[in-house]
Structures are given as structure tokens and as C-alpha cells.
Amino acid sequence: MKKVFFVIIACCFFAAQVFGQSTTREENPNAPEVTFEKLEHNFGTRPLNSELEYEFVFTNTGKEPLIVQNCRASCGCTVPICPNDKPILPGEKGSIKVKYTTTSYAHPFDRSFTMTTNAKNSTVTLRLRGEISQ
């Protein structure tokens, strides 16, 4: 009896998964789209304990306003400053300013951060590279 009950419960669970509502959504053809001038910047060789800054420029190539929701760095030494104070209208440019503090020892570096938006390509990863020398 327990086996029959278990089989019935398993079948109900399987049927609920198969016939449940789909979570896929239709893509909006007018949705904003982020197009960056470049996704990576190489600082080359830089000295120890220095402050580096770079500005990633992008354009909203979609048909609706672009809303930047979040910028998150891979480590505490990289600080992205996102333009989330107002929506970026279609055709307009925006930028993300990034500050990177080099360390006190020589090594190559490769830091990334992600920007999350309401665009078709909702998450974009950007990179800073270079080498710290003595």
C-alpha cells in the first residue's frame, strides 16, 4: 500500500512539473540593448600602490529607455560607479567609471565587474587588465 501511495504521489509531482505554467517569457522586440565601445581595457604596466581610473562608454541601441540596476565588482579593489540616477533613452550614451587601486607587490592583474540592466543583454561583464611592476 505504501508503494502504491508513493507511486501516485510521484506521478502527481511529475504531472505538475510537465503541465505547470511555463516560466519563459516572450522577448520584447523594442527592449533596450546595451552596446559598449569596448568590453576590456588594458592599463599596461603600472607602478605599485597607484590609483587607476577608466570610463567604459556604452550606447542604448534599443527602442526603450535603459535602466541600469546594479554594478558589482569581483573584488574590493575595483569600484564601479554606475549611472543609475536616470534612464538612458534610445540612442543616448552612458558610461561606467571604474577605479582600481593597485597592490603593493608586483603581479599581472585581471579584474572584472558586471553591469545588470533591463536590456535584452541584461548582464554584461567588463574587464580591467594590466601589470603592476616595482
N, C-alpha and C positions, 0 to 999 in steps of 0.2 A: 504494500500500500504506500509506503514511504517513497519507493522508487517511482511509482506512477505519479504521485504528487510532485516529486522533483522534476519529472519529465514535463508535466503540464506547466509548471512554473517556468522552466527553461524555454519551452515553446512560446509562452506568452511574452517573455522578455525578448526573445528573438523577433517575434512579430512586431512588437513595439518599436524595435530598432529599425526594422525594414520598412514599416509603413508609417513611421513617425514623420513629422514635418521636416522638410529639408532646411538646413541652415545656410545653404548657399544663396547668395543674393545676386540679382542681375546687375551687371556693371553699367554705371551711368555713362553714356557716351559724351556728356557735357562736363564730366568731372574735371577738376583741376589736375594739372600734371606738372611736376617739378622737373626742370631741365637745368642742370648745373653746367657752368662753363668748364669746370674740371672737378673731378672727384678726389683728386690726390694732389698734395703739394709736397715737394722735396725741398727742405731748407739747405741741403748740402751739409758742409762741415761747419759746426758752430762751437763756440767756447763753452767751458764749464760754467754752471750757475748763471745762465743768461735767460732773459725773458724773450720769447719769440711770439710773434703775432702774425696771423694771416686771415684774410677775408675770402670766404667762399661765396661767389656770386651765382645766383640762380634766377630763372625766369619762370613765371606761371604760364605755361604754354597750353593750358586747358581753357575751358569756356566759362568756368565758375570761379568765385573767389577761393584762394588758397589760404587755409588756416594752419599755421604751424602750432602743433600741440605740445611738442616736447623735444628737447635736445639732451642727449645723455652721453657722457664721455666714458671711455673704457677704464680710465684711472683718474686719480685726483690731481695729477699734474697737468691735465688738459681741461681747459674751461671753455666750453662753447657758449656764446651769447646769442640766443635766438630772437628773431623778430616776431614775437608772439603778442605784440601790443595791438596790431590791427591786421585784418585780412589783406592779402596781396591780390589785387584784381588781375583779371586776364591780361596778359601782355606786359605786366609790370615786373620789375626786377626787385629782388630782395637779397639780403646777404646774411651770412652767419660769421661772426667774428670769433676767432679761436685764439686763446692764449695758451702757450705751452712753456713751462718752466723746466729748463734742462737740469740735470742732476750734477752732483759733484764728482762723478767718475766718468771716464771715457767709455763710450759704447755706441753702437748704432741704435736708433730708436724707430719705432713704427707704432704710432698711436692712432686709434680710430674713435669716432663718435658717430652716433646715429641721430637722424632728424626724423620725427614722426609727424605726419600731416594727414589731411583729409583727401589727399590726391590719389589717383589710380596707383601710382608707385608710392604707397603710403610710408614706407620706411626706406631711407637712403643712408648708406654708410659712407662716410668721408674719412680720409686718411692724411696724417702728417708723418713724414719720414725725414730722416737725416742722420747725421752722426755727430756725436759730442766728442771733441778732442781736447787735449790738455793744452 
